[in-house]
């Protein structure tokens, strides 16, 4: 029997290779290695971006490594949702580099020594908490970013004075074109483009899991001196998971444990990420950059499930959250066949798990019942009966029938949509 060769593990592909073949195997592996945006795991992304495995320790790297790459595999939840999308802009807008942004940023700092935000509209965050910086601290912060030092504070909701008017118009068009890939006929959905905002995120800073209520299209712009490097790591969940978000808002580790159908996405320079409304997500800066984004108001928000629980969790009153949910269901059930089918399951979910909120406020439950009664009169059989496998009783008006479900132990608190 010949001598045994030592087996070594290839860090690139993870295979075990005998020592005599290791150098040749590793060279071939490096030549054939996937670009970072197609990496198989978050661990691979961190390693390729120069982070050690402890960087996202409180997010739980073991949990993160269960997430598939969005570009290779898009988990499909059981219920209807609008897909996330990443668009490679053939002609990226001529946005200023981060160096240029920071130059303007620093020139506008107040000269007084007292504590101040950047200028009206800017917010500074450290470890997901809102803080204030002095002008001197901002100057140091800017220098550290340009010199590649670790900086944990980030600026959110930055006013857009640093972007030239022509560049704003150009990006406006890029963002609108990207959104048309979801909604080809924007005019039919009462399309409105809102003001643009930017977030400056130094390398290694993060935003914990949250949701936004409007469509947004975001492009990341990095340092001109480090062009071509990956800029953002997105953790994505479909809007159908919003009902779980209230229990783990701003706690990404908990979200990874309790939400399904998650994936990760590495955003490269020149790419726009389309974020559907009410879709939970968390973001980590793989390199220093700013994220320039437009939000859009459209009637298309009716496609997206909402959650009374999540909206109350982030500060809406119960009354506001219930009314928003009622408006969504009303608009959705009046839509085309596909839209109505999606909202039937959403209505069942509200009836089963959120109805208690409506019962606490006079008139809100009546509105919910009226929506369902109108739908049954206008569109067909009672899906509540279909969901629990019971025939619809004869001789009842639609409204009487809807109210009857309130006292049915089969539905009350136990109905779950498959």
N, C-alpha and C positions, 0 to 999 in steps of 0.2 A: 504494500500500500504506500503510495507516494506521500510526500509531506503535505500537511494541511495548510492552505493559504488563509491568512487573516481576512476576515470579512469586515468591511467598513460601510457605513451608511452614507449615501450621497445626500448632502444638504439641499440639493436643488430639486431632485425628483423623489427623494425619500426611499429609494430602493437600496437593498443590501448588495454590495459588489465585492468580489474577491479582490484582495490587495493587489495582485499582479495586474488586474485590468482597471484598477481604480482611476489612475491618471487619465487614461484614454477615455474611460466612461465619463468622467467629470468634464473633460474638454468638450465632448460631444453634447453633453447635457447643457453646458453653458451656451453653445451655439444654437441649440434648439429650445432654449428656455422661453417660456411664454412671456410676452410683454407684461409689465406689472399690472396693467388694467385687466388682464385675463388670468391673473394669479388664481390658484385654486382655493386658497384659504387666506383669512385675515392675517394669520401668522406669517405667511409668505410676503404679504404686502408690507407688514411692519419691518421684516428683515430687509427687504429690498429697499426700503425707504430710510434705513439706518437707525431704526428704533430697536431697543432690546425688548424682550418678551414681557417685561414687567411694566411697560409703558401704559398699557390699558388694563393693568391688573385688577382694578376695582370694577371693570366691566366684565371680567372673567374670560380670559383667553380661551379656556376650554369651551365655554358656551359660544364664543364668537366663531370658533373653528367649525361649528356645526352649520353656520350660515353658508349657503351656496353663493357663488359669484353671479350677480344679476345678469351679466352679459352672456353667461353660458346656460343658466337655468333660472327661470322665473317661476317661483312657486305659485300655484293657482289655488286660491281659497275656494271654498264651496259656494260662496255668495258672489254676487255681482260687485265689481269695483272697477274704477278707472286705473289703467296701468301707469306705472311710472315709465319714464322714457328718457334715454340719453341720446342727444342729437349731436353728431359731429358737424360743426359748421364748416362748410366748404370755404367760405370766405369770412373768417372770424372778424367781428367788429374791431375797429382800431381803438381799443381801449387803452388808456394810459397804464404803464407798468406800475407795480407796487412802489418802486423807487420814486416815480413821479408823483404818485398819490401822497406818499409820506412827506415829500418836499413841500407840497401845497399844505398838507395837514399841519406840518410844523410851523409854517409861515403864518398860520391863522391862530396860533395859540395866544391866549391873553398874556400880557406882560406882567400882570399883577402876581404877587406871590401867594395870594389866597387860593384855597381849593376851588377848582372849577371843572366843569366838563369841558370837552374839546371846544365846542361852541354849541349854540343852541341846537338841540336835537341829537347830539351824540350821547351814547351811554357806554360806560366802561364796566367790564365784568371780570371778576376773578373767581375761579372755581365755582362758576354758576351763581355768583352773588354780585349784585349791583354795588359798585364802589365809586369813589371819586379819586381823581389824580390832580396833583398840582402841575402847573406848566413845566416845572423842572423835571418832574417824573415823566411827563410826556416826551420831553426831549431825550431823556435817557432811553425810554421805551423805543423811540424811533431808531436811535443809534444801534441798540441791541438787535433789532430786527435786521437792519442792513448789514450788520456784522455777523449775523447767523447765530447769535447767542440764544439761549433758552429764555423765552418770554411767556409768562403764563396769563397776563392780562390781555383782553381783547376788546375791541370797540364794536358795538352793535348799532344798527340803525343810524349809520353815519349820513349826514346830509350830502347831497350829490354835487356840491359846488365845484369839486375838483374835476368833474367830467365836462369836456367841451360840449357845446350845444350840438355840433354836428355828430359827435360820437354818440350822444344820447339818442339822437334821431336814428342813427345807424343801428344801435342796439335795440331800440324800440321795434324796428322792422325785423331784426333777427329773432327777437323774442316772440313777436306776433306770428312769424312764419313757423317757428317751432310749435307754438300752441295749435296752429292749424292742423298739425299732424294728428291731434286728438279731436279737434272740432273743425272740420273743413269749412263749414258755413258759420263763421263766427257771428255774422249779423243776425242769424236766426236765434241766437242764444243771448241777445241783448248784451253783446260784448262791450266791456269798458276796460281800458287799461289805466291802472292806478299809478301813483308816483313810484319812482324807482328808489331803492335803498342799497346801501353797501355795508357789509360787515368785514372789518379787518381782523384776520385771525392769524397771529404768528404761529409758526411751526410748533406742533404739540398741544395747541389749545383745542378745546372741545365744546360742543353744545350738547347737553343731555337730551334724552328723548322727549319729544313734544309734538304738537301738531299745529298746523296753520289752517285757517278757515277758508283761504282763497287759493285759487290756482297761482302758481308762481313758476317763473322760468329764470334759472340762475346760471351765470357763467363765472368761472373762477379765473382770476388773473394773478400771476405770480411775479417774481423778481425777474427783470429782463436778463440779469447776469446769470440766472439759473434756469434758463428756458428749457422746456421739454420735460421737466420733472413732474411727477404726479402731485396733485394739489390737495384733493379732498378724499377722505374715506367716508362714505355715506352708509349708514345702517338703515334699511328700508323695511317698512311693513305696509300692507294694503290697508285702505280705509276701513275695511271690515273688522280690523283689530282694534278700532277706536274704543269699542265698548270695554276693552280691558285696560285702556290707558289710564283711567281715573285712579286705579290702584297702584300705578307705578310711574306717575308723571314725574319727570326730571330724575328718574332712577333707572338708568339704562341697564344696569345689572339685573334689576327685577324684571324689566321689560323683556330681556332676553330669555328669562325663565318662564314667563307667563304668556307671551304672545307667539302666535304661530305664523307661518308663511313669511318669515323674515329672510332677507338676503343682504349682501353688501355690494357696493359699487365704488370703484375708484374713478374719480373725475380727473381727466387730463386737461391741459391747456387747450382752449378752443372748443371745448364741449359745453353744451347747455344741458342742464338737468331740468326736466319738467316734473314738478312736484304737484300731484293732485291734491285737492283740498281734503282736510281731515285725515291725512295719511301720516301715522306716527313715523318719526325719523330722528336719528341722532347723527352728528357730524364731527369728524376729527380732522384737524389740519395736518396733512402729511408734509406740507411745506408752507412757508409764510406766503400769504396771498390775501386778496380781498375777493369777496363774493358779491357780484353786482347782480341785482335781481329786480324783475318787474313782477308785480302781482296783478291779477286780472279778476274782474267781477263778471260772471256770466250766469245765466240761468242754469247752466250745466251743473251747478253745485247740487241740483236735485238728484243727480245720479249717485251722490256720495252719502253713505250712511253717516248720521251724526250720533252723538251720545249725550243724553242729558247728564249722565254721571261725569263725563269728561269736561263738559262745558261748565258745570257747577264747580268742578275741581279747580278750574283756572280762573274763577272769579265771577262768572255770570250768576245772576239770581236764578232760583228755580223757575220763577215765572218766565224770565227771558229764555232760559234753556228749553222749556217746554213749548213755548210759542215758536221758537226757531225750528224745533223738531216737527211741530204741527205743520208749519209752512212748507217744510221739505216734503213731508208725506203727501200733502195736498197737491203740490206741484208734480211730484213724481207719479202719483196714481192717475193723473190726468194725461200723462205722456203716451208715447207709442207703446206697442205691445211689449217690446223688450224692457222699456223703462218701467212700465207697470209691473211686469213680472218681478223685476228686481225689488220694487217697492212693496210688493205683497209680502215678501219675506222680511223686509225691514219693518213693516207694520206689525207683523206677527211678533217680531222681537221686541218692539216697543210695548205691545200689549202684554207680553209675558213677563218682561223683566223691568220695564220702566213705568208701567202704568201707575204704580204707587205714587210717583211724583205728581202725576196729573190729578190724582184724587184729592191731593191736599189743597188744591187751588180751585176756587169756584169758577166754573165755566170752561176750564181747560179740558176736563174729561169729556164734557158735552161736545166740544169741538172735535175731539178725536173720534167720538162715536159718529158724529155727523159726517165726517170725511168717509168713514167706512160704509155708512148707510148709503151715501151718494154713490160711492164706487160700486156697491152691489146693485143698486138700481140701474146704473148706467152701463156697467161693464160685464156683469155676469155673476156666477155662483159665489157663495161665501167661502173665502179661502180659510177662514177660521175653522169652519166645519171640515173642510178638506184636510186641514192640518191635524185634526184630532180623530179623523176617520168617522165622523158622524154625518148622517144625512141632515140637510137643512129642514127644519120643521115647516109645515104648511100653515097658511093662514096668518102669518106674522108680517107686518111691514118690515122693511129693511132696518129702520131705526129700532123697532121693538126687538127684532132679532139680534141686533148688535148689543143692546142693553142686556138681553138674556145671557149673553156670553159673560157678562160681569159676575153673574152669580153661579156660573158653571165651575165646579171644582176641577173639571178636566182642564180648563184653560187657566184659571186663576193661579198664578205663581208656578205652574208646572209645565206649561207649553214651552217646548224648545224646538226651534227650526233645525232640521237636519242639514 
